[in-house]
Amino acid sequence: MKIAVASGKGGTGKSMVAANLAFALAASGDVTLVDCDVEEPNLHLFFPATATTREVTVPVPSIDESLCDRCGECGKFCQYGALTVLPDRVLFFPELCHSCGGCTLVCPKRAIHEEPKRIGTLSASAPLRGIKLITGTLDAGVPLAVPIIREVKKEAWQDPLIIIDTAPGTSCPVVEALEGCDACILVTESTPFGLHDLKLAVDVTARLGIPAGVVINRSDGKDDETLQFCAERDLDVMMTIPFSREIAAIQNRGNLLCRARPEWQKDFCALYVKCQALAGVER
């Protein structure tokens, strides 16, 4: 089963929910925790451990000037403006390249071949018994988050139980992380911004056909508008975590709620059971 943990905005506690869910479930079986927030991965802060790391690369064009006759076909094909053909040379802008490989196919002189370019890293560790953590990290200044997410998911995709921590928001990296998941936990907070962005996230999961439920984090008891929206959209509010100085202090120390307060483990296990129901998986 593949469960995504997402949020319409940053700072709602998405990573906290993913980390505690994995910790609670690891007591009874193996869990693969996947950090797809590749621009700012942080699950390793909850689960420090020695990791094995490898580079993630994408193919980019390299032009053999001795064969190129400046016909301009590659520049015409590239819809992203990564190739510009001038009378005396071809300019390549790697930050615009999407590694589609089309330029190599349309070049009549076979003057273009592809070479690997590093865009980030993939790390794997086993911080606790029952937990495998896979983390994608995008190199600074690189705009291509999606290829890293694909590589990270491929690393974990055959495992029986996968929890994916997505990036915040509703952009392409989030959509890529959600693809193929059985259920999605949407973490929100009862603020005007939280509700606004929850609506956006709900629309994304609906368009992808992924069943979703809601976790309200840092609840101050004034959740009426969020509860009304969830009722209107037939969304199950699967868990409510109160606004608490104690919980905040636990997280600020880099600890897990389920580890510091073991009584919370049953709540996160119950959250998993509700995810199974969302996905139509029998217990």
Summary of the structure (lengths in Angstrom):
residues: 283
radius of gyration: 22.0
end to end distance: 11.5
largest distance: 70.9
contacts: 903
relative contact order: 0.20
helix: 37%
strand: 27%
